[in-house]
Amino acid sequence: RERERERELIRMVDDAVYRDRERKVARYNEFRRALLLIPISKWEDLTDDNEAIDTLHEVYGDDVEELDLLVGLMAEKKIKGFAISETAFIIFLIMASRRLEADRFFTSNFNEETYTKKGLEWVNSTESLKDVIDRHYPEMTEKWMNSTSAFSVWDSSPNSHNPIPLYFRVPSS
């Protein structure tokens, strides 16, 4: 069963790579250059996974310029603390900002007429899912959730309140 899934995944990737090549989708390094990112010069720049490096050598030889975008994105190292790679993160930033700019509820309709005064207070003061749960189910968070994040262990010690809005904070390393 596991082997079947693996073969199906390989077939899907093969098909996607073939279609990308037919449509003349940029290769990995060309794509990174277009995003003003540093291209890779060797497979070790892309990944720390020795098995993946061996496979890349087998398929592409030493020519990193031939690396298909999809393959590169799948093999690329993840950013520490993130579930995605650098290239995927840059695309996420570009697309997220475009979506926000195109969303009338964040632009022309971001007002009391649309949200009400209380609604705008909630939107402007909510930083996390924990805030939403606190607002709607305070008895649950009082009893069960000590942490400051709904995504951490609920009985962990809470972080102290930070008066700086989330979008102005500098991440700690």
C-alpha positions in Angstrom: 0.0 0.0 0.0 2.8 2.4 0.9 4.7 1.5 -2.3 1.5 2.2 -4.3 1.2 5.6 -2.8 4.9 6.3 -3.5 4.6 5.3 -7.1 1.4 7.4 -7.6 3.2 10.4 -6.1 6.2 9.9 -8.4 3.8 9.6 -11.4 2.0 12.8 -10.4 5.3 14.7 -10.0 6.5 13.3 -13.4 3.3 14.5 -15.1 3.6 17.9 -13.4 7.3 18.3 -14.4 6.4 17.3 -18.0 3.6 19.8 -18.2 5.8 22.5 -16.7 8.4 21.8 -19.4 5.7 21.9 -22.1 4.5 25.3 -20.8 8.1 26.6 -20.5 7.9 27.2 -16.8 11.1 28.7 -15.6 13.7 26.3 -14.1 14.5 26.6 -10.4 17.5 29.0 -10.6 15.8 31.1 -13.3 12.8 31.4 -11.0 14.9 32.4 -8.0 16.7 35.0 -10.0 13.4 36.5 -11.1 12.5 36.8 -7.4 15.9 38.4 -6.8 17.0 35.4 -4.7 20.5 33.9 -4.8 20.5 30.9 -7.2 22.1 27.6 -6.1 25.5 26.7 -7.4 25.6 23.1 -6.2 23.1 20.6 -4.9 24.3 21.1 -1.3 23.0 24.7 -1.5 19.5 23.2 -2.0 19.3 20.5 0.5 21.1 18.7 3.3 19.5 15.4 2.5 22.2 13.1 1.0 19.8 10.7 -0.6 18.1 13.7 -2.4 21.5 15.0 -3.5 22.4 11.6 -4.9 19.1 11.5 -6.8 19.6 15.0 -8.1 23.1 14.0 -9.3 21.6 11.0 -11.0 18.9 12.9 -12.8 20.5 16.3 -13.5 24.3 15.5 -13.2 26.1 18.6 -12.0 24.0 21.0 -14.0 22.0 22.9 -11.3 20.6 25.2 -14.0 18.5 22.3 -15.4 16.7 21.7 -12.1 13.0 21.8 -12.6 11.1 24.3 -10.5 8.8 21.8 -8.9 11.6 19.4 -8.0 13.7 22.3 -6.6 10.8 23.6 -4.4 10.1 20.1 -3.1 13.8 19.5 -2.3 14.6 22.9 -0.9 15.6 23.2 2.8 12.9 24.6 5.1 13.5 27.9 6.9 14.3 27.2 10.6 11.0 27.4 12.5 8.9 27.3 9.4 7.2 24.6 7.4 8.1 26.0 4.1 11.3 26.9 2.2 12.7 30.3 1.3 11.4 30.4 -2.3 7.9 29.3 -1.2 8.0 31.9 1.6 8.8 34.7 -0.8 5.9 33.6 -3.1 3.6 33.4 0.0 4.6 37.0 0.9 3.9 38.3 -2.6 0.6 36.5 -2.9 -0.6 37.3 0.6 0.1 41.0 0.2 -1.7 41.0 -3.2 -4.7 39.2 -1.7 -4.9 41.7 1.1 -4.6 44.7 -1.3 -7.4 43.2 -3.5 -9.7 42.4 -0.6 -12.3 45.2 -0.1 -12.8 44.1 3.5 -9.1 45.1 4.2 -9.2 48.2 2.0 -12.2 50.3 1.0 -14.7 48.5 3.3 -12.4 48.5 6.4 -14.7 50.8 8.3 -17.4 50.9 11.0 -20.1 50.8 8.5 -19.0 47.4 7.4 -17.6 46.0 10.7 -19.4 48.1 13.4 -17.4 49.8 16.1 -17.2 46.7 18.2 -16.2 44.6 15.2 -13.3 47.0 14.3 -12.1 46.9 17.9 -12.1 43.0 17.7 -10.3 43.1 14.3 -7.7 45.6 15.6 -7.1 43.9 18.9 -7.0 40.2 17.9 -3.6 38.8 17.4 -4.2 35.1 17.7 -6.7 32.3 17.8 -6.3 32.3 21.6 -7.8 35.9 21.6 -10.8 34.6 19.6 -11.3 31.7 22.0 -10.9 34.0 25.0 -13.5 36.3 23.6 -16.1 33.7 22.8 -15.4 30.9 25.4 -13.7 32.6 28.3 -14.7 29.8 30.7 -12.8 27.3 28.5 -9.6 29.2 28.4 -9.8 30.0 32.1 -10.1 26.3 33.0 -8.0 24.7 30.3 -5.6 27.1 28.5 -2.7 28.7 30.4 -0.6 29.3 27.3 -0.6 32.4 25.1 -1.1 30.3 22.0 -3.9 27.9 21.1 -1.2 26.0 19.1 1.1 25.3 22.1 0.6 23.0 25.0 -2.4 24.4 26.8 -1.0 24.0 30.3 2.3 25.6 29.5 3.3 28.9 31.2 1.9 31.9 29.4 4.2 34.5 27.9 4.0 38.0 29.5 1.8 40.5 27.7 3.5 42.4 24.9 2.0 45.8 24.2 3.8 46.0 20.8 1.4 44.9 17.9 2.3 41.5 16.4 3.1 43.0 13.0 5.7 45.4 14.5 7.6 42.8 16.6 11.0 41.5 15.6 11.2 37.7 15.9 13.6 36.4 18.5 16.1 33.8 17.4 
